[in-house]
Amino acid sequence: MGTFSTPVTIRNVVKRDLEAELGPFLVDTGSEYTWAPGQALETLEIGREKKDLTFVMANGVQITRSVGFAIVQVAGTFTVDEVVFAEDGDLLLLGARSLEGLNLMVDSSGKKLVAAGPLPAATGSH
């Protein structure tokens, strides 16, 4: 598929004036979560809501990190998601959950994010 990066704006869910454009973030559909610099999340007053979650790195090593709730904004669209407090040495990742919430998908040939199209909705039958 190839790799590419994109800038990401992170915003506090409650105090929306607290925001920062960060990055570049590696677009990684293989990562469930979005990983943002922990110090930047703290500056934005984003709390560590889930502590000591275990993650398995690509090399098989297990690490623990905290997770908080943030608004993730990319390419003019936004979503609320759980974001990992990345530490020094961690990659900054835009993960699959955020991409789904943003309704964006990867254009691998163009190495860019594009609109995923209409959202599916359930239809009821009586």
C-alpha positions as CSV (number, residue, x, y, z in Angstrom):
1,M,0.0,0.0,0.0
2,G,2.8,2.4,0.8
3,T,2.8,4.9,3.6
4,F,2.0,8.6,4.0
5,S,1.5,11.1,6.7
6,T,-1.0,13.9,7.4
7,P,-1.4,16.8,9.8
8,V,-4.0,16.2,12.5
9,T,-5.7,18.8,14.8
10,I,-6.5,17.6,18.3
11,R,-9.0,19.4,20.4
12,N,-10.3,19.1,23.9
13,V,-13.8,17.7,23.9
14,V,-15.1,20.1,26.6
15,K,-12.9,23.2,26.1
16,R,-13.0,23.4,22.4
17,D,-10.8,26.5,22.2
18,L,-7.9,24.2,23.4
19,E,-6.6,22.8,20.1
20,A,-3.3,22.1,18.4
21,E,-2.3,21.1,14.9
22,L,0.2,18.2,15.4
23,G,2.1,15.9,13.2
24,P,2.8,14.6,10.8
25,F,0.8,11.5,11.8
26,L,1.5,8.2,9.9
27,V,-1.8,7.0,8.4
28,D,-2.0,3.4,9.7
29,T,-5.1,1.3,9.1
30,G,-3.4,-1.5,10.9
31,S,-3.4,0.5,14.2
32,E,-6.8,0.5,16.0
33,Y,-6.0,3.7,17.9
34,T,-4.7,7.2,17.1
35,W,-1.5,8.0,18.9
36,A,-0.7,11.7,19.7
37,P,2.1,13.2,21.7
38,G,1.3,12.8,25.4
39,Q,2.8,16.2,26.3
40,A,0.6,17.9,23.7
41,L,-2.5,16.1,25.1
42,E,-1.7,17.2,28.6
43,T,-1.2,20.8,27.4
44,L,-4.7,20.6,25.8
45,E,-5.9,19.4,29.3
46,I,-7.1,16.1,27.9
47,G,-7.3,13.7,30.8
48,R,-6.0,10.2,31.1
49,E,-9.3,8.3,31.2
50,K,-8.0,4.8,30.8
51,K,-4.6,4.0,32.4
52,D,-2.2,1.2,31.8
53,L,-3.8,-0.3,28.7
54,T,-1.6,-2.9,27.1
55,F,-0.7,-2.6,23.4
56,V,1.3,-5.0,21.2
57,M,3.8,-3.3,19.0
58,A,4.6,-4.6,15.4
59,N,7.7,-6.3,16.8
60,G,5.6,-8.2,19.4
61,V,6.8,-6.2,22.4
62,Q,4.0,-5.3,24.8
63,I,3.8,-1.8,26.3
64,T,1.3,0.1,28.4
65,R,0.0,3.6,27.7
66,S,-2.9,5.8,28.8
67,V,-5.9,6.8,26.7
68,G,-8.0,9.9,26.7
69,F,-11.0,11.3,24.8
70,A,-10.3,14.0,22.2
71,I,-11.7,15.5,19.0
72,V,-9.6,14.4,16.0
73,Q,-9.8,16.6,13.0
74,V,-8.3,15.8,9.5
75,A,-9.0,17.3,6.1
76,G,-12.0,19.4,7.2
77,T,-13.8,16.6,9.0
78,F,-13.8,15.6,12.7
79,T,-14.8,12.9,15.2
80,V,-14.5,12.2,18.9
81,D,-12.3,9.3,19.6
82,E,-10.0,7.6,22.2
83,V,-6.5,8.8,21.7
84,V,-3.3,7.2,23.1
85,F,-0.8,9.3,25.0
86,A,2.3,8.6,23.0
87,E,5.7,8.7,24.7
88,D,9.1,9.6,23.4
89,G,10.0,7.1,20.7
90,D,6.4,6.2,19.8
91,L,5.1,6.8,16.4
92,L,2.3,9.3,15.9
93,L,-0.4,7.3,14.2
94,L,-3.8,8.1,12.7
95,G,-5.6,4.8,13.4
96,A,-8.5,2.9,11.9
97,R,-11.1,3.9,14.5
98,S,-10.5,7.6,13.9
99,L,-10.5,7.1,10.1
100,E,-13.9,5.3,10.4
101,G,-15.3,8.1,12.6
102,L,-13.9,10.7,10.2
103,N,-15.6,8.8,7.3
104,L,-12.3,8.8,5.4
105,M,-10.6,6.0,3.6
106,V,-7.1,5.6,2.2
107,D,-6.4,6.2,-1.5
108,S,-3.3,4.1,-1.7
109,S,-2.3,5.0,-5.3
110,G,-2.7,8.7,-4.5
111,K,-1.3,8.4,-1.0
112,K,-4.0,10.5,0.5
113,L,-7.2,10.4,2.4
114,V,-10.5,10.7,0.6
115,A,-14.2,10.8,1.6
116,A,-15.6,7.3,2.2
117,G,-19.0,8.2,0.8
118,P,-22.5,7.8,2.2
119,L,-22.8,6.2,5.6
120,P,-24.7,2.9,5.7
121,A,-27.9,3.0,7.7
122,A,-30.1,0.1,8.9
123,T,-33.5,-0.1,7.4
124,G,-36.4,-1.5,9.4
125,S,-38.9,-4.0,8.3
126,H,-42.1,-4.5,10.1
